[in-house]
Amino acid sequence: MVNLSSLSFFHSLRLDSSKNKQFAVIGLGRFGRAVASTLSRQGYDVLCVDSDENRVAQVLSDNIATHARQLDSTQPAALKEAGVFEQDTVIVAIGNYVQESIITTLNVKEGGVSHVVAKASSEVHVKLLKKVGADHVVFPEHECGCALAQSLTRPGILDRFELDPDNSIVEVLVPDQFNGKSIADLQLRNSYGLNLLAVSRDGKFEINPGPSVRLQKGSAMVVIGSNQDINRLPI
């Protein structure tokens, strides 16, 4: 879900996009490795840090990191010596060790890093990370759990992007009742309070489809509206 603090954080990233090319990832568990690997594949410089020598050696052998260092991230001097404070964005991925995560996040912010993203393992952890200055906090286990519950209870919803607690953009399977009907026939705005953004045709999405386009069972459509209205769809 996107909230106002997240919008502010990503807006600041966009403002700094011309120079925002160097990243550090602290903590090389599955989450940290995934972040570092993705950044590396996109061509960014990535400095990887972990207290475990084997994890450090592995990211180097897998060509995930531009540079990698074994160090104790709770020690500001070690972070400074490794060049972490010189990075544009630092991702603190030590989610399962709350004390180390909080101290590391505090160290990185006090070291002058502009953009600090931290992984949390609980709602209390989220609050603590924000208290010590994290610019953006992710809670992947919670987010994945919510997404799984939604997909199990509403299997017709293929994907969901929550704009706020009350409104979403969702990709849904075209309901049986909509099969063969044109967009003009359905009158989604009048009948459901929803706006249609796109429909899939021949494996590709058509954005802002015209009123004569007919929906087909087994294809998908993307709508925006309140969660209450989305739940009224016959899916």
C-alpha positions as CSV (number, residue, x, y, z in Angstrom):
1,M,0.0,0.0,0.0
2,V,1.3,3.5,-0.8
3,N,1.0,6.1,1.9
4,L,1.9,9.8,2.0
5,S,5.3,9.1,3.6
6,S,6.1,6.6,0.8
7,L,5.0,9.2,-1.8
8,S,7.4,11.7,-0.3
9,F,10.3,9.3,-0.2
10,F,9.9,8.2,-3.9
11,H,9.4,11.8,-4.9
12,S,12.8,12.6,-3.4
13,L,14.3,9.7,-5.2
14,R,13.0,11.1,-8.5
15,L,14.4,14.6,-7.7
16,D,17.8,13.0,-7.1
17,S,17.6,10.5,-10.0
18,S,20.4,12.1,-12.0
19,K,22.9,11.2,-9.3
20,N,21.2,8.3,-7.6
21,K,23.3,5.6,-9.0
22,Q,25.1,4.0,-6.1
23,F,23.5,1.6,-3.6
24,A,24.6,-0.3,-0.5
25,V,22.8,-3.3,0.8
26,I,23.4,-4.3,4.4
27,G,22.4,-7.8,5.2
28,L,22.7,-10.6,2.6
29,G,19.9,-12.9,3.5
30,R,17.3,-13.8,0.8
31,F,15.8,-10.3,0.8
32,G,19.1,-8.5,0.7
33,R,20.5,-10.8,-2.0
34,A,17.4,-10.3,-4.1
35,V,17.6,-6.5,-3.9
36,A,21.3,-6.5,-4.6
37,S,21.0,-8.9,-7.5
38,T,18.2,-6.9,-9.1
39,L,20.1,-3.6,-8.8
40,S,23.2,-5.2,-10.2
41,R,21.4,-6.6,-13.2
42,Q,20.0,-3.1,-13.9
43,G,23.6,-1.8,-14.1
44,Y,23.9,0.0,-10.8
45,D,26.9,0.0,-8.5
46,V,26.1,-2.1,-5.5
47,L,28.2,-2.3,-2.3
48,C,27.2,-5.4,-0.2
49,V,27.8,-5.7,3.5
50,D,27.3,-8.5,5.9
51,S,28.8,-9.8,9.1
52,D,28.9,-13.3,7.7
53,E,32.1,-14.0,5.6
54,N,30.5,-16.8,3.6
55,R,27.7,-14.6,2.5
56,V,30.1,-11.9,1.4
57,A,32.2,-14.3,-0.5
58,Q,29.1,-15.7,-2.2
59,V,27.8,-12.4,-3.6
60,L,31.3,-11.8,-5.0
61,S,31.5,-15.2,-6.7
62,D,28.0,-14.7,-8.1
63,N,28.9,-11.3,-9.5
64,I,26.0,-9.7,-7.6
65,A,28.1,-7.0,-5.9
66,T,30.4,-4.4,-7.3
67,H,32.1,-4.4,-3.9
68,A,31.4,-6.5,-0.8
69,R,32.7,-6.2,2.8
70,Q,32.5,-8.2,5.9
71,L,31.9,-5.9,8.9
72,D,29.8,-5.2,11.9
73,S,27.2,-2.6,10.8
74,T,26.5,-1.6,14.4
75,Q,29.9,0.1,14.3
76,P,29.8,3.5,12.6
77,A,33.6,3.6,12.0
78,A,33.4,0.3,10.1
79,L,30.6,1.6,7.9
80,K,32.4,4.8,7.2
81,E,35.7,3.0,6.4
82,A,33.8,0.8,3.9
83,G,32.3,3.8,2.1
84,V,28.7,3.1,3.1
85,F,28.1,6.7,4.0
86,E,29.1,7.8,0.5
87,Q,26.3,5.9,-1.2
88,D,23.1,7.6,-2.5
89,T,20.8,4.9,-1.1
90,V,21.3,2.3,1.6
91,I,19.0,-0.7,2.1
92,V,19.2,-2.1,5.6
93,A,18.0,-5.7,5.1
94,I,18.7,-7.1,8.6
95,G,15.0,-7.7,9.2
96,N,15.2,-10.6,11.7
97,Y,17.7,-9.0,14.1
98,V,15.8,-6.1,15.5
99,Q,18.5,-4.5,17.6
100,E,21.2,-4.7,14.9
101,S,18.7,-3.4,12.3
102,I,17.8,-0.3,14.4
103,I,21.4,0.5,15.3
104,T,22.5,0.1,11.7
105,T,19.7,2.3,10.4
106,L,20.5,5.0,13.0
107,N,24.2,4.8,12.1
108,V,23.5,5.2,8.4
109,K,21.2,8.2,8.8
110,E,23.7,9.9,11.2
111,G,26.4,9.2,8.6
112,G,24.5,11.5,6.2
113,V,23.0,9.0,3.7
114,S,20.0,10.8,2.0
115,H,17.8,7.7,1.3
116,V,17.6,4.9,3.8
117,V,15.3,1.9,3.2
118,A,14.9,-0.6,6.0
119,K,13.3,-4.0,6.2
120,A,11.0,-4.7,9.2
121,S,9.9,-8.0,10.8
122,S,7.0,-6.7,12.8
123,E,4.7,-3.7,13.2
124,V,6.6,-2.6,16.3
125,H,9.8,-2.9,14.3
126,V,8.3,-0.6,11.6
127,K,7.6,2.1,14.2
128,L,11.1,1.8,15.7
129,L,12.8,2.1,12.3
130,K,10.8,5.2,11.5
131,K,11.7,6.7,14.9
132,V,15.5,6.4,14.2
133,G,15.1,8.0,10.8
134,A,14.4,5.4,8.1
135,D,13.0,7.2,5.1
136,H,11.1,4.1,3.9
137,V,10.2,0.9,5.7
138,V,9.2,-2.3,4.0
139,F,7.5,-5.2,5.7
140,P,7.6,-8.0,3.0
141,E,6.2,-10.9,5.1
142,H,3.1,-8.8,6.1
143,E,2.6,-7.6,2.5
144,C,3.0,-11.1,1.0
145,G,0.6,-12.5,3.6
146,C,-2.0,-9.9,2.9
147,A,-1.7,-10.5,-0.9
148,L,-2.0,-14.3,-0.4
149,A,-5.1,-14.0,1.7
150,Q,-6.7,-11.7,-0.9
151,S,-5.9,-14.1,-3.7
152,L,-7.3,-17.1,-1.8
153,T,-10.6,-15.3,-1.0
154,R,-10.9,-13.5,-4.3
155,P,-9.3,-15.7,-6.9
156,G,-10.8,-13.6,-9.7
157,I,-8.4,-10.7,-8.7
158,L,-5.1,-11.3,-10.4
159,D,-3.2,-8.3,-9.0
160,R,-3.9,-5.4,-6.7
161,F,-2.3,-2.0,-6.1
162,E,-3.7,-0.3,-3.0
163,L,-3.8,3.5,-3.4
164,D,-4.9,3.9,0.2
165,P,-6.8,1.8,2.7
166,D,-10.1,2.4,0.8
167,N,-9.2,2.5,-2.9
168,S,-7.3,0.3,-5.3
169,I,-6.3,-0.5,-8.9
170,V,-7.0,-4.2,-9.6
171,E,-6.4,-6.6,-12.5
172,V,-9.3,-9.0,-12.6
173,L,-10.5,-11.9,-14.8
174,V,-13.4,-10.9,-17.0
175,P,-16.5,-12.2,-15.2
176,D,-18.7,-14.7,-17.0
177,Q,-21.6,-12.2,-16.9
178,F,-19.4,-9.7,-18.9
179,N,-18.5,-12.2,-21.7
180,G,-19.2,-10.8,-25.1
181,K,-20.5,-7.5,-23.9
182,S,-19.1,-4.1,-25.0
183,I,-17.7,-1.6,-22.6
184,A,-20.6,0.7,-23.5
185,D,-23.1,-2.1,-22.6
186,L,-21.6,-2.7,-19.2
187,Q,-21.6,0.9,-18.0
188,L,-19.1,0.1,-15.2
189,R,-19.1,3.6,-13.8
190,N,-22.9,3.8,-13.4
191,S,-23.4,0.1,-12.4
192,Y,-20.3,-0.4,-10.1
193,G,-18.7,3.0,-9.6
194,L,-15.5,1.8,-11.3
195,N,-13.4,3.2,-14.1
196,L,-12.0,0.8,-16.7
197,L,-8.3,1.5,-17.4
198,A,-7.3,-1.4,-19.7
199,V,-8.4,-4.7,-21.2
200,S,-6.2,-7.6,-22.4
201,R,-6.5,-8.6,-26.1
202,D,-4.3,-11.2,-27.7
203,G,-1.9,-11.3,-24.8
204,K,-1.4,-7.6,-24.6
205,F,-3.2,-4.8,-22.8
206,E,-5.1,-2.1,-24.6
207,I,-5.1,1.1,-22.5
208,N,-8.2,3.3,-22.4
209,P,-10.2,1.0,-24.7
210,G,-13.1,2.4,-26.7
211,P,-16.7,1.9,-25.8
212,S,-17.2,-0.6,-28.7
213,V,-14.5,-3.1,-27.4
214,R,-16.1,-6.3,-26.3
215,L,-14.8,-8.3,-23.2
216,Q,-14.0,-11.9,-23.5
217,K,-14.1,-14.6,-20.8
218,G,-10.6,-15.7,-19.8
219,S,-9.1,-12.3,-20.6
220,A,-8.4,-9.6,-18.0
221,M,-9.4,-6.1,-17.3
222,V,-7.9,-3.4,-15.1
223,V,-10.2,-1.1,-13.1
224,I,-9.8,1.6,-10.5
225,G,-12.2,2.4,-7.7
226,S,-13.1,2.0,-4.0
227,N,-12.5,-1.4,-2.5
228,Q,-16.2,-1.6,-1.6
229,D,-17.2,-1.2,-5.3
230,I,-14.5,-3.6,-6.5
231,N,-15.9,-6.2,-4.1
232,R,-19.3,-5.9,-5.8
233,L,-17.9,-7.2,-9.1
234,P,-19.3,-10.7,-9.9
235,I,-15.9,-12.4,-9.7
